[in-house]
Amino acid sequence: MDHDHSGIRTRLVTILGDKFEVPADRITEDATLQELELDSLAVVELYVTLQEEWQIPLDDSTASDELTVGDVTRAVAELLGESDRGAV
C-alpha cells in the first residue's frame, strides 16, 4: 500500500485509452476487461504493457477478461510494494 492507487489507476486508464481505444468514460473501478471489450489476447497484451511500464513481474497466466479495473490496479500496487522492498 506504499503506492498511490489513484496514480496507478490514472496510468491504467491512459493505457486502456491509448493502446486499446477504450473510451475513458467507460473505464470504472468495477468494469471488467471483458466489458471494456478486451479479448483474451488484448488482456495478455495489457499485462505485458503493465510489466514493461512498471518493471514488475505481473503474472500474465492470471490475466483474465473477468478481472475488473480495480483488480488490475490492486495487483500492480501489490507488486510495486513488493518490488520496492526488493528493488535492485
PyMOL Python script that loads the backbone (N, CA, C, O; Angstrom):
from pymol import cmd

cmd.read_pdbstr("""\
ATOM      1  N   MET A   1       0.813  -1.205   0.000  1.00  0.00           N
ATOM      2  CA  MET A   1       0.000   0.000   0.000  1.00  0.00           C
ATOM      3  C   MET A   1       0.855   1.266   0.000  1.00  0.00           C
ATOM      4  O   MET A   1       0.367   2.360   0.285  1.00  0.00           O
ATOM      5  N   ASP A   2       2.137   1.100  -0.324  1.00  0.00           N
ATOM      6  CA  ASP A   2       3.019   2.256  -0.374  1.00  0.00           C
ATOM      7  C   ASP A   2       2.703   3.133  -1.575  1.00  0.00           C
ATOM      8  O   ASP A   2       2.978   4.333  -1.571  1.00  0.00           O
ATOM      9  N   HIS A   3       2.123   2.523  -2.603  1.00  0.00           N
ATOM     10  CA  HIS A   3       1.896   3.262  -3.840  1.00  0.00           C
ATOM     11  C   HIS A   3       0.507   3.861  -3.898  1.00  0.00           C
ATOM     12  O   HIS A   3      -0.446   3.356  -3.304  1.00  0.00           O
ATOM     13  N   ASP A   4       0.428   4.944  -4.628  1.00  0.00           N
ATOM     14  CA  ASP A   4      -0.805   5.688  -4.795  1.00  0.00           C
ATOM     15  C   ASP A   4      -1.692   4.975  -5.822  1.00  0.00           C
ATOM     16  O   ASP A   4      -1.410   4.990  -7.020  1.00  0.00           O
ATOM     17  N   HIS A   5      -2.756   4.358  -5.338  1.00  0.00           N
ATOM     18  CA  HIS A   5      -3.652   3.630  -6.241  1.00  0.00           C
ATOM     19  C   HIS A   5      -4.225   4.537  -7.323  1.00  0.00           C
ATOM     20  O   HIS A   5      -4.409   4.102  -8.460  1.00  0.00           O
ATOM     21  N   SER A   6      -4.512   5.800  -6.982  1.00  0.00           N
ATOM     22  CA  SER A   6      -5.107   6.688  -7.985  1.00  0.00           C
ATOM     23  C   SER A   6      -4.116   6.963  -9.116  1.00  0.00           C
ATOM     24  O   SER A   6      -4.518   7.100 -10.272  1.00  0.00           O
ATOM     25  N   GLY A   7      -2.837   7.043  -8.792  1.00  0.00           N
ATOM     26  CA  GLY A   7      -1.821   7.247  -9.826  1.00  0.00           C
ATOM     27  C   GLY A   7      -1.722   6.045 -10.750  1.00  0.00           C
ATOM     28  O   GLY A   7      -1.593   6.193 -11.966  1.00  0.00           O
ATOM     29  N   ILE A   8      -1.783   4.858 -10.171  1.00  0.00           N
ATOM     30  CA  ILE A   8      -1.744   3.622 -10.964  1.00  0.00           C
ATOM     31  C   ILE A   8      -2.996   3.547 -11.832  1.00  0.00           C
ATOM     32  O   ILE A   8      -2.922   3.233 -13.020  1.00  0.00           O
ATOM     33  N   ARG A   9      -4.137   3.836 -11.232  1.00  0.00           N
ATOM     34  CA  ARG A   9      -5.401   3.773 -11.979  1.00  0.00           C
ATOM     35  C   ARG A   9      -5.405   4.792 -13.119  1.00  0.00           C
ATOM     36  O   ARG A   9      -5.861   4.492 -14.222  1.00  0.00           O
ATOM     37  N   THR A  10      -4.897   5.994 -12.850  1.00  0.00           N
ATOM     38  CA  THR A  10      -4.836   7.020 -13.892  1.00  0.00           C
ATOM     39  C   THR A  10      -3.996   6.536 -15.072  1.00  0.00           C
ATOM     40  O   THR A  10      -4.379   6.714 -16.228  1.00  0.00           O
ATOM     41  N   ARG A  11      -2.869   5.934 -14.780  1.00  0.00           N
ATOM     42  CA  ARG A  11      -1.991   5.422 -15.842  1.00  0.00           C
ATOM     43  C   ARG A  11      -2.677   4.269 -16.576  1.00  0.00           C
ATOM     44  O   ARG A  11      -2.575   4.167 -17.799  1.00  0.00           O
ATOM     45  N   LEU A  12      -3.371   3.406 -15.843  1.00  0.00           N
ATOM     46  CA  LEU A  12      -4.094   2.288 -16.445  1.00  0.00           C
ATOM     47  C   LEU A  12      -5.176   2.801 -17.397  1.00  0.00           C
ATOM     48  O   LEU A  12      -5.348   2.261 -18.489  1.00  0.00           O
ATOM     49  N   VAL A  13      -5.900   3.834 -16.987  1.00  0.00           N
ATOM     50  CA  VAL A  13      -6.928   4.435 -17.836  1.00  0.00           C
ATOM     51  C   VAL A  13      -6.284   4.985 -19.114  1.00  0.00           C
ATOM     52  O   VAL A  13      -6.830   4.826 -20.206  1.00  0.00           O
ATOM     53  N   THR A  14      -5.127   5.628 -18.972  1.00  0.00           N
ATOM     54  CA  THR A  14      -4.412   6.176 -20.131  1.00  0.00           C
ATOM     55  C   THR A  14      -4.004   5.059 -21.092  1.00  0.00           C
ATOM     56  O   THR A  14      -4.192   5.177 -22.302  1.00  0.00           O
ATOM     57  N   ILE A  15      -3.448   3.981 -20.551  1.00  0.00           N
ATOM     58  CA  ILE A  15      -3.025   2.847 -21.391  1.00  0.00           C
ATOM     59  C   ILE A  15      -4.231   2.224 -22.092  1.00  0.00           C
ATOM     60  O   ILE A  15      -4.180   1.947 -23.291  1.00  0.00           O
ATOM     61  N   LEU A  16      -5.314   2.004 -21.346  1.00  0.00           N
ATOM     62  CA  LEU A  16      -6.509   1.410 -21.952  1.00  0.00           C
ATOM     63  C   LEU A  16      -7.050   2.301 -23.068  1.00  0.00           C
ATOM     64  O   LEU A  16      -7.512   1.806 -24.096  1.00  0.00           O
ATOM     65  N   GLY A  17      -6.991   3.595 -22.865  1.00  0.00           N
ATOM     66  CA  GLY A  17      -7.480   4.524 -23.877  1.00  0.00           C
ATOM     67  C   GLY A  17      -6.562   4.611 -25.082  1.00  0.00           C
ATOM     68  O   GLY A  17      -7.015   4.512 -26.223  1.00  0.00           O
ATOM     69  N   ASP A  18      -5.266   4.797 -24.829  1.00  0.00           N
ATOM     70  CA  ASP A  18      -4.313   4.999 -25.919  1.00  0.00           C
ATOM     71  C   ASP A  18      -4.057   3.731 -26.725  1.00  0.00           C
ATOM     72  O   ASP A  18      -4.080   3.746 -27.955  1.00  0.00           O
ATOM     73  N   LYS A  19      -3.812   2.642 -26.014  1.00  0.00           N
ATOM     74  CA  LYS A  19      -3.401   1.414 -26.692  1.00  0.00           C
ATOM     75  C   LYS A  19      -4.578   0.552 -27.155  1.00  0.00           C
ATOM     76  O   LYS A  19      -4.509  -0.109 -28.192  1.00  0.00           O
ATOM     77  N   PHE A  20      -5.656   0.570 -26.370  1.00  0.00           N
ATOM     78  CA  PHE A  20      -6.787  -0.320 -26.670  1.00  0.00           C
ATOM     79  C   PHE A  20      -8.039   0.439 -27.098  1.00  0.00           C
ATOM     80  O   PHE A  20      -9.079  -0.170 -27.346  1.00  0.00           O
ATOM     81  N   GLU A  21      -7.943   1.759 -27.186  1.00  0.00           N
ATOM     82  CA  GLU A  21      -9.020   2.616 -27.668  1.00  0.00           C
ATOM     83  C   GLU A  21     -10.319   2.457 -26.881  1.00  0.00           C
ATOM     84  O   GLU A  21     -11.412   2.484 -27.447  1.00  0.00           O
ATOM     85  N   VAL A  22     -10.177   2.290 -25.563  1.00  0.00           N
ATOM     86  CA  VAL A  22     -11.349   2.214 -24.691  1.00  0.00           C
ATOM     87  C   VAL A  22     -11.697   3.645 -24.259  1.00  0.00           C
ATOM     88  O   VAL A  22     -10.835   4.347 -23.731  1.00  0.00           O
ATOM     89  N   PRO A  23     -12.937   4.086 -24.472  1.00  0.00           N
ATOM     90  CA  PRO A  23     -13.324   5.434 -24.040  1.00  0.00           C
ATOM     91  C   PRO A  23     -13.186   5.578 -22.516  1.00  0.00           C
ATOM     92  O   PRO A  23     -13.645   4.720 -21.762  1.00  0.00           O
ATOM     93  N   ALA A  24     -12.560   6.653 -22.083  1.00  0.00           N
ATOM     94  CA  ALA A  24     -12.281   6.868 -20.658  1.00  0.00           C
ATOM     95  C   ALA A  24     -13.547   6.813 -19.803  1.00  0.00           C
ATOM     96  O   ALA A  24     -13.503   6.354 -18.661  1.00  0.00           O
ATOM     97  N   ASP A  25     -14.664   7.274 -20.340  1.00  0.00           N
ATOM     98  CA  ASP A  25     -15.895   7.286 -19.543  1.00  0.00           C
ATOM     99  C   ASP A  25     -16.460   5.887 -19.287  1.00  0.00           C
ATOM    100  O   ASP A  25     -17.357   5.723 -18.460  1.00  0.00           O
ATOM    101  N   ARG A  26     -15.944   4.892 -19.984  1.00  0.00           N
ATOM    102  CA  ARG A  26     -16.390   3.505 -19.761  1.00  0.00           C
ATOM    103  C   ARG A  26     -15.521   2.788 -18.733  1.00  0.00           C
ATOM    104  O   ARG A  26     -15.879   1.712 -18.253  1.00  0.00           O
ATOM    105  N   ILE A  27     -14.382   3.383 -18.397  1.00  0.00           N
ATOM    106  CA  ILE A  27     -13.424   2.723 -17.512  1.00  0.00           C
ATOM    107  C   ILE A  27     -13.742   3.092 -16.061  1.00  0.00           C
ATOM    108  O   ILE A  27     -13.377   4.163 -15.575  1.00  0.00           O
ATOM    109  N   THR A  28     -14.431   2.176 -15.390  1.00  0.00           N
ATOM    110  CA  THR A  28     -14.761   2.372 -13.977  1.00  0.00           C
ATOM    111  C   THR A  28     -14.040   1.307 -13.159  1.00  0.00           C
ATOM    112  O   THR A  28     -13.542   0.322 -13.704  1.00  0.00           O
ATOM    113  N   GLU A  29     -13.990   1.510 -11.873  1.00  0.00           N
ATOM    114  CA  GLU A  29     -13.323   0.581 -10.956  1.00  0.00           C
ATOM    115  C   GLU A  29     -13.898  -0.833 -11.084  1.00  0.00           C
ATOM    116  O   GLU A  29     -13.168  -1.818 -10.979  1.00  0.00           O
ATOM    117  N   ASP A  30     -15.215  -0.924 -11.311  1.00  0.00           N
ATOM    118  CA  ASP A  30     -15.895  -2.217 -11.348  1.00  0.00           C
ATOM    119  C   ASP A  30     -16.056  -2.803 -12.750  1.00  0.00           C
ATOM    120  O   ASP A  30     -16.570  -3.911 -12.904  1.00  0.00           O
ATOM    121  N   ALA A  31     -15.624  -2.073 -13.760  1.00  0.00           N
ATOM    122  CA  ALA A  31     -15.757  -2.581 -15.137  1.00  0.00           C
ATOM    123  C   ALA A  31     -14.788  -3.734 -15.357  1.00  0.00           C
ATOM    124  O   ALA A  31     -13.603  -3.635 -15.040  1.00  0.00           O
ATOM    125  N   THR A  32     -15.309  -4.832 -15.905  1.00  0.00           N
ATOM    126  CA  THR A  32     -14.406  -5.941 -16.232  1.00  0.00           C
ATOM    127  C   THR A  32     -13.714  -5.633 -17.553  1.00  0.00           C
ATOM    128  O   THR A  32     -14.184  -4.821 -18.350  1.00  0.00           O
ATOM    129  N   LEU A  33     -12.591  -6.301 -17.760  1.00  0.00           N
ATOM    130  CA  LEU A  33     -11.870  -6.100 -19.013  1.00  0.00           C
ATOM    131  C   LEU A  33     -12.725  -6.569 -20.190  1.00  0.00           C
ATOM    132  O   LEU A  33     -12.638  -6.021 -21.289  1.00  0.00           O
ATOM    133  N   GLN A  34     -13.551  -7.589 -19.947  1.00  0.00           N
ATOM    134  CA  GLN A  34     -14.469  -8.062 -20.990  1.00  0.00           C
ATOM    135  C   GLN A  34     -15.482  -6.976 -21.345  1.00  0.00           C
ATOM    136  O   GLN A  34     -15.777  -6.758 -22.521  1.00  0.00           O
ATOM    137  N   GLU A  35     -16.013  -6.297 -20.330  1.00  0.00           N
ATOM    138  CA  GLU A  35     -16.969  -5.210 -20.574  1.00  0.00           C
ATOM    139  C   GLU A  35     -16.320  -4.059 -21.355  1.00  0.00           C
ATOM    140  O   GLU A  35     -16.998  -3.309 -22.057  1.00  0.00           O
ATOM    141  N   LEU A  36     -15.006  -3.939 -21.219  1.00  0.00           N
ATOM    142  CA  LEU A  36     -14.278  -2.911 -21.959  1.00  0.00           C
ATOM    143  C   LEU A  36     -13.860  -3.411 -23.345  1.00  0.00           C
ATOM    144  O   LEU A  36     -13.118  -2.749 -24.070  1.00  0.00           O
ATOM    145  N   GLU A  37     -14.365  -4.606 -23.688  1.00  0.00           N
ATOM    146  CA  GLU A  37     -14.167  -5.215 -25.000  1.00  0.00           C
ATOM    147  C   GLU A  37     -12.722  -5.613 -25.284  1.00  0.00           C
ATOM    148  O   GLU A  37     -12.261  -5.534 -26.423  1.00  0.00           O
ATOM    149  N   LEU A  38     -12.007  -6.043 -24.233  1.00  0.00           N
ATOM    150  CA  LEU A  38     -10.681  -6.607 -24.423  1.00  0.00           C
ATOM    151  C   LEU A  38     -10.826  -8.121 -24.510  1.00  0.00           C
ATOM    152  O   LEU A  38     -11.351  -8.749 -23.590  1.00  0.00           O
ATOM    153  N   ASP A  39     -10.365  -8.709 -25.605  1.00  0.00           N
ATOM    154  CA  ASP A  39     -10.406 -10.165 -25.709  1.00  0.00           C
ATOM    155  C   ASP A  39      -9.189 -10.737 -24.972  1.00  0.00           C
ATOM    156  O   ASP A  39      -8.370  -9.986 -24.441  1.00  0.00           O
ATOM    157  N   SER A  40      -9.076 -12.063 -24.944  1.00  0.00           N
ATOM    158  CA  SER A  40      -8.014 -12.681 -24.151  1.00  0.00           C
ATOM    159  C   SER A  40      -6.619 -12.258 -24.609  1.00  0.00           C
ATOM    160  O   SER A  40      -5.727 -12.082 -23.780  1.00  0.00           O
ATOM    161  N   LEU A  41      -6.424 -12.094 -25.900  1.00  0.00           N
ATOM    162  CA  LEU A  41      -5.128 -11.649 -26.404  1.00  0.00           C
ATOM    163  C   LEU A  41      -4.832 -10.222 -25.949  1.00  0.00           C
ATOM    164  O   LEU A  41      -3.701  -9.912 -25.573  1.00  0.00           O
ATOM    165  N   ALA A  42      -5.834  -9.362 -25.981  1.00  0.00           N
ATOM    166  CA  ALA A  42      -5.659  -7.976 -25.540  1.00  0.00           C
ATOM    167  C   ALA A  42      -5.370  -7.908 -24.041  1.00  0.00           C
ATOM    168  O   ALA A  42      -4.598  -7.058 -23.598  1.00  0.00           O
ATOM    169  N   VAL A  43      -5.981  -8.796 -23.259  1.00  0.00           N
ATOM    170  CA  VAL A  43      -5.723  -8.816 -21.814  1.00  0.00           C
ATOM    171  C   VAL A  43      -4.264  -9.179 -21.550  1.00  0.00           C
ATOM    172  O   VAL A  43      -3.610  -8.551 -20.717  1.00  0.00           O
ATOM    173  N   VAL A  44      -3.755 -10.178 -22.249  1.00  0.00           N
ATOM    174  CA  VAL A  44      -2.343 -10.557 -22.093  1.00  0.00           C
ATOM    175  C   VAL A  44      -1.446  -9.400 -22.544  1.00  0.00           C
ATOM    176  O   VAL A  44      -0.440  -9.108 -21.898  1.00  0.00           O
ATOM    177  N   GLU A  45      -1.806  -8.750 -23.638  1.00  0.00           N
ATOM    178  CA  GLU A  45      -1.042  -7.601 -24.120  1.00  0.00           C
ATOM    179  C   GLU A  45      -1.044  -6.474 -23.078  1.00  0.00           C
ATOM    180  O   GLU A  45      -0.026  -5.811 -22.875  1.00  0.00           O
ATOM    181  N   LEU A  46      -2.182  -6.265 -22.425  1.00  0.00           N
ATOM    182  CA  LEU A  46      -2.265  -5.271 -21.360  1.00  0.00           C
ATOM    183  C   LEU A  46      -1.298  -5.628 -20.234  1.00  0.00           C
ATOM    184  O   LEU A  46      -0.566  -4.765 -19.748  1.00  0.00           O
ATOM    185  N   TYR A  47      -1.291  -6.883 -19.821  1.00  0.00           N
ATOM    186  CA  TYR A  47      -0.394  -7.319 -18.748  1.00  0.00           C
ATOM    187  C   TYR A  47       1.068  -7.108 -19.130  1.00  0.00           C
ATOM    188  O   TYR A  47       1.866  -6.650 -18.313  1.00  0.00           O
ATOM    189  N   VAL A  48       1.418  -7.440 -20.367  1.00  0.00           N
ATOM    190  CA  VAL A  48       2.798  -7.243 -20.828  1.00  0.00           C
ATOM    191  C   VAL A  48       3.141  -5.748 -20.796  1.00  0.00           C
ATOM    192  O   VAL A  48       4.229  -5.364 -20.366  1.00  0.00           O
ATOM    193  N   THR A  49       2.217  -4.924 -21.248  1.00  0.00           N
ATOM    194  CA  THR A  49       2.426  -3.471 -21.235  1.00  0.00           C
ATOM    195  C   THR A  49       2.641  -2.969 -19.810  1.00  0.00           C
ATOM    196  O   THR A  49       3.524  -2.145 -19.569  1.00  0.00           O
ATOM    197  N   LEU A  50       1.842  -3.458 -18.868  1.00  0.00           N
ATOM    198  CA  LEU A  50       1.976  -3.035 -17.472  1.00  0.00           C
ATOM    199  C   LEU A  50       3.291  -3.517 -16.873  1.00  0.00           C
ATOM    200  O   LEU A  50       3.909  -2.807 -16.078  1.00  0.00           O
ATOM    201  N   GLN A  51       3.724  -4.719 -17.248  1.00  0.00           N
ATOM    202  CA  GLN A  51       5.014  -5.226 -16.776  1.00  0.00           C
ATOM    203  C   GLN A  51       6.144  -4.317 -17.242  1.00  0.00           C
ATOM    204  O   GLN A  51       7.046  -3.989 -16.471  1.00  0.00           O
ATOM    205  N   GLU A  52       6.090  -3.911 -18.508  1.00  0.00           N
ATOM    206  CA  GLU A  52       7.119  -3.035 -19.055  1.00  0.00           C
ATOM    207  C   GLU A  52       7.044  -1.645 -18.443  1.00  0.00           C
ATOM    208  O   GLU A  52       8.070  -1.026 -18.165  1.00  0.00           O
ATOM    209  N   GLU A  53       5.833  -1.160 -18.234  1.00  0.00           N
ATOM    210  CA  GLU A  53       5.617   0.183 -17.683  1.00  0.00           C
ATOM    211  C   GLU A  53       6.249   0.337 -16.303  1.00  0.00           C
ATOM    212  O   GLU A  53       6.939   1.317 -16.025  1.00  0.00           O
ATOM    213  N   TRP A  54       5.997  -0.658 -15.440  1.00  0.00           N
ATOM    214  CA  TRP A  54       6.446  -0.542 -14.053  1.00  0.00           C
ATOM    215  C   TRP A  54       7.570  -1.502 -13.689  1.00  0.00           C
ATOM    216  O   TRP A  54       7.998  -1.544 -12.535  1.00  0.00           O
ATOM    217  N   GLN A  55       8.055  -2.276 -14.662  1.00  0.00           N
ATOM    218  CA  GLN A  55       9.137  -3.230 -14.392  1.00  0.00           C
ATOM    219  C   GLN A  55       8.773  -4.159 -13.235  1.00  0.00           C
ATOM    220  O   GLN A  55       9.529  -4.313 -12.275  1.00  0.00           O
ATOM    221  N   ILE A  56       7.599  -4.771 -13.353  1.00  0.00           N
ATOM    222  CA  ILE A  56       7.111  -5.691 -12.324  1.00  0.00           C
ATOM    223  C   ILE A  56       6.808  -7.044 -12.952  1.00  0.00           C
ATOM    224  O   ILE A  56       6.479  -7.116 -14.136  1.00  0.00           O
ATOM    225  N   PRO A  57       6.914  -8.115 -12.173  1.00  0.00           N
ATOM    226  CA  PRO A  57       6.651  -9.461 -12.691  1.00  0.00           C
ATOM    227  C   PRO A  57       5.170  -9.835 -12.624  1.00  0.00           C
ATOM    228  O   PRO A  57       4.795 -10.764 -11.908  1.00  0.00           O
ATOM    229  N   LEU A  58       4.336  -9.118 -13.363  1.00  0.00           N
ATOM    230  CA  LEU A  58       2.900  -9.380 -13.369  1.00  0.00           C
ATOM    231  C   LEU A  58       2.665 -10.700 -14.093  1.00  0.00           C
ATOM    232  O   LEU A  58       3.074 -10.859 -15.243  1.00  0.00           O
ATOM    233  N   ASP A  59       2.020 -11.631 -13.438  1.00  0.00           N
ATOM    234  CA  ASP A  59       1.836 -12.978 -13.970  1.00  0.00           C
ATOM    235  C   ASP A  59       0.702 -13.007 -14.993  1.00  0.00           C
ATOM    236  O   ASP A  59      -0.474 -13.007 -14.630  1.00  0.00           O
ATOM    237  N   ASP A  60       1.072 -13.032 -16.284  1.00  0.00           N
ATOM    238  CA  ASP A  60       0.024 -12.985 -17.300  1.00  0.00           C
ATOM    239  C   ASP A  60      -0.774 -14.286 -17.392  1.00  0.00           C
ATOM    240  O   ASP A  60      -1.774 -14.345 -18.106  1.00  0.00           O
ATOM    241  N   SER A  61      -0.343 -15.332 -16.676  1.00  0.00           N
ATOM    242  CA  SER A  61      -1.164 -16.548 -16.650  1.00  0.00           C
ATOM    243  C   SER A  61      -2.411 -16.324 -15.789  1.00  0.00           C
ATOM    244  O   SER A  61      -3.373 -17.086 -15.879  1.00  0.00           O
ATOM    245  N   THR A  62      -2.394 -15.284 -14.958  1.00  0.00           N
ATOM    246  CA  THR A  62      -3.579 -14.958 -14.158  1.00  0.00           C
ATOM    247  C   THR A  62      -4.456 -13.935 -14.866  1.00  0.00           C
ATOM    248  O   THR A  62      -5.519 -13.569 -14.366  1.00  0.00           O
ATOM    249  N   ALA A  63      -4.012 -13.476 -16.023  1.00  0.00           N
ATOM    250  CA  ALA A  63      -4.775 -12.476 -16.779  1.00  0.00           C
ATOM    251  C   ALA A  63      -6.099 -13.091 -17.223  1.00  0.00           C
ATOM    252  O   ALA A  63      -6.137 -14.201 -17.755  1.00  0.00           O
ATOM    253  N   SER A  64      -7.162 -12.363 -17.000  1.00  0.00           N
ATOM    254  CA  SER A  64      -8.488 -12.844 -17.365  1.00  0.00           C
ATOM    255  C   SER A  64      -9.359 -11.648 -17.723  1.00  0.00           C
ATOM    256  O   SER A  64      -9.242 -10.574 -17.133  1.00  0.00           O
ATOM    257  N   ASP A  65     -10.232 -11.854 -18.697  1.00  0.00           N
ATOM    258  CA  ASP A  65     -11.122 -10.757 -19.072  1.00  0.00           C
ATOM    259  C   ASP A  65     -12.212 -10.538 -18.030  1.00  0.00           C
ATOM    260  O   ASP A  65     -13.007  -9.605 -18.146  1.00  0.00           O
ATOM    261  N   GLU A  66     -12.250 -11.403 -17.001  1.00  0.00           N
ATOM    262  CA  GLU A  66     -13.215 -11.227 -15.925  1.00  0.00           C
ATOM    263  C   GLU A  66     -12.680 -10.337 -14.806  1.00  0.00           C
ATOM    264  O   GLU A  66     -13.425  -9.967 -13.899  1.00  0.00           O
ATOM    265  N   LEU A  67     -11.393  -9.991 -14.863  1.00  0.00           N
ATOM    266  CA  LEU A  67     -10.820  -9.081 -13.873  1.00  0.00           C
ATOM    267  C   LEU A  67     -11.405  -7.690 -14.072  1.00  0.00           C
ATOM    268  O   LEU A  67     -11.716  -7.288 -15.193  1.00  0.00           O
ATOM    269  N   THR A  68     -11.551  -6.964 -12.976  1.00  0.00           N
ATOM    270  CA  THR A  68     -12.019  -5.586 -13.079  1.00  0.00           C
ATOM    271  C   THR A  68     -10.821  -4.647 -13.141  1.00  0.00           C
ATOM    272  O   THR A  68      -9.688  -5.045 -12.868  1.00  0.00           O
ATOM    273  N   VAL A  69     -11.084  -3.413 -13.497  1.00  0.00           N
ATOM    274  CA  VAL A  69     -10.046  -2.387 -13.493  1.00  0.00           C
ATOM    275  C   VAL A  69      -9.458  -2.279 -12.083  1.00  0.00           C
ATOM    276  O   VAL A  69      -8.248  -2.117 -11.923  1.00  0.00           O
ATOM    277  N   GLY A  70     -10.304  -2.369 -11.075  1.00  0.00           N
ATOM    278  CA  GLY A  70      -9.846  -2.333  -9.683  1.00  0.00           C
ATOM    279  C   GLY A  70      -8.931  -3.490  -9.342  1.00  0.00           C
ATOM    280  O   GLY A  70      -7.934  -3.313  -8.641  1.00  0.00           O
ATOM    281  N   ASP A  71      -9.269  -4.694  -9.842  1.00  0.00           N
ATOM    282  CA  ASP A  71      -8.424  -5.871  -9.608  1.00  0.00           C
ATOM    283  C   ASP A  71      -7.024  -5.658 -10.179  1.00  0.00           C
ATOM    284  O   ASP A  71      -6.025  -5.946  -9.519  1.00  0.00           O
ATOM    285  N   VAL A  72      -6.962  -5.160 -11.391  1.00  0.00           N
ATOM    286  CA  VAL A  72      -5.677  -4.931 -12.057  1.00  0.00           C
ATOM    287  C   VAL A  72      -4.888  -3.855 -11.310  1.00  0.00           C
ATOM    288  O   VAL A  72      -3.681  -3.991 -11.113  1.00  0.00           O
ATOM    289  N   THR A  73      -5.573  -2.786 -10.896  1.00  0.00           N
ATOM    290  CA  THR A  73      -4.917  -1.711 -10.149  1.00  0.00           C
ATOM    291  C   THR A  73      -4.303  -2.249  -8.858  1.00  0.00           C
ATOM    292  O   THR A  73      -3.161  -1.927  -8.530  1.00  0.00           O
ATOM    293  N   ARG A  74      -5.056  -3.065  -8.131  1.00  0.00           N
ATOM    294  CA  ARG A  74      -4.559  -3.632  -6.869  1.00  0.00           C
ATOM    295  C   ARG A  74      -3.392  -4.587  -7.112  1.00  0.00           C
ATOM    296  O   ARG A  74      -2.433  -4.593  -6.341  1.00  0.00           O
ATOM    297  N   ALA A  75      -3.460  -5.388  -8.164  1.00  0.00           N
ATOM    298  CA  ALA A  75      -2.368  -6.319  -8.468  1.00  0.00           C
ATOM    299  C   ALA A  75      -1.070  -5.562  -8.743  1.00  0.00           C
ATOM    300  O   ALA A  75      -0.004  -5.942  -8.259  1.00  0.00           O
ATOM    301  N   VAL A  76      -1.171  -4.495  -9.520  1.00  0.00           N
ATOM    302  CA  VAL A  76       0.006  -3.678  -9.825  1.00  0.00           C
ATOM    303  C   VAL A  76       0.537  -3.033  -8.543  1.00  0.00           C
ATOM    304  O   VAL A  76       1.742  -3.041  -8.294  1.00  0.00           O
ATOM    305  N   ALA A  77      -0.361  -2.478  -7.733  1.00  0.00           N
ATOM    306  CA  ALA A  77       0.056  -1.814  -6.488  1.00  0.00           C
ATOM    307  C   ALA A  77       0.766  -2.789  -5.551  1.00  0.00           C
ATOM    308  O   ALA A  77       1.779  -2.446  -4.940  1.00  0.00           O
ATOM    309  N   GLU A  78       0.233  -4.000  -5.443  1.00  0.00           N
ATOM    310  CA  GLU A  78       0.853  -5.006  -4.584  1.00  0.00           C
ATOM    311  C   GLU A  78       2.252  -5.345  -5.074  1.00  0.00           C
ATOM    312  O   GLU A  78       3.188  -5.421  -4.278  1.00  0.00           O
ATOM    313  N   LEU A  79       2.399  -5.551  -6.377  1.00  0.00           N
ATOM    314  CA  LEU A  79       3.715  -5.880  -6.929  1.00  0.00           C
ATOM    315  C   LEU A  79       4.685  -4.719  -6.789  1.00  0.00           C
ATOM    316  O   LEU A  79       5.872  -4.929  -6.536  1.00  0.00           O
ATOM    317  N   LEU A  80       4.202  -3.517  -6.948  1.00  0.00           N
ATOM    318  CA  LEU A  80       5.064  -2.351  -6.781  1.00  0.00           C
ATOM    319  C   LEU A  80       5.535  -2.259  -5.337  1.00  0.00           C
ATOM    320  O   LEU A  80       6.689  -1.914  -5.083  1.00  0.00           O
ATOM    321  N   GLY A  81       4.672  -2.557  -4.409  1.00  0.00           N
ATOM    322  CA  GLY A  81       5.050  -2.555  -2.999  1.00  0.00           C
ATOM    323  C   GLY A  81       6.119  -3.592  -2.716  1.00  0.00           C
ATOM    324  O   GLY A  81       7.078  -3.322  -1.993  1.00  0.00           O
ATOM    325  N   GLU A  82       5.954  -4.796  -3.291  1.00  0.00           N
ATOM    326  CA  GLU A  82       6.939  -5.855  -3.113  1.00  0.00           C
ATOM    327  C   GLU A  82       8.240  -5.515  -3.820  1.00  0.00           C
ATOM    328  O   GLU A  82       9.320  -5.750  -3.277  1.00  0.00           O
ATOM    329  N   SER A  83       8.152  -4.971  -5.015  1.00  0.00           N
ATOM    330  CA  SER A  83       9.378  -4.700  -5.766  1.00  0.00           C
ATOM    331  C   SER A  83      10.147  -3.528  -5.152  1.00  0.00           C
ATOM    332  O   SER A  83      11.364  -3.436  -5.316  1.00  0.00           O
ATOM    333  N   ASP A  84       9.446  -2.628  -4.443  1.00  0.00           N
ATOM    334  CA  ASP A  84      10.142  -1.543  -3.742  1.00  0.00           C
ATOM    335  C   ASP A  84      11.072  -2.106  -2.670  1.00  0.00           C
ATOM    336  O   ASP A  84      12.206  -1.657  -2.504  1.00  0.00           O
ATOM    337  N   ARG A  85      10.558  -3.098  -1.953  1.00  0.00           N
ATOM    338  CA  ARG A  85      11.369  -3.671  -0.871  1.00  0.00           C
ATOM    339  C   ARG A  85      12.533  -4.473  -1.421  1.00  0.00           C
ATOM    340  O   ARG A  85      13.590  -4.543  -0.794  1.00  0.00           O
ATOM    341  N   GLY A  86      12.348  -5.085  -2.599  1.00  0.00           N
ATOM    342  CA  GLY A  86      13.419  -5.902  -3.167  1.00  0.00           C
ATOM    343  C   GLY A  86      14.084  -5.261  -4.359  1.00  0.00           C
ATOM    344  O   GLY A  86      14.716  -5.946  -5.163  1.00  0.00           O
ATOM    345  N   ALA A  87      13.948  -3.954  -4.483  1.00  0.00           N
ATOM    346  CA  ALA A  87      14.477  -3.250  -5.663  1.00  0.00           C
ATOM    347  C   ALA A  87      15.993  -3.369  -5.756  1.00  0.00           C
ATOM    348  O   ALA A  87      16.708  -3.386  -4.754  1.00  0.00           O
ATOM    349  N   VAL A  88      16.442  -3.449  -6.988  1.00  0.00           N
ATOM    350  CA  VAL A  88      17.895  -3.562  -7.240  1.00  0.00           C
ATOM    351  C   VAL A  88      18.503  -2.187  -7.266  1.00  0.00           C
ATOM    352  O   VAL A  88      19.711  -2.050  -7.463  1.00  0.00           O
TER     353      VAL A  88
END
""", "prot")
cmd.dss("prot")
cmd.show_as("cartoon", "prot")
cmd.util.cbc("prot")
cmd.orient("prot")
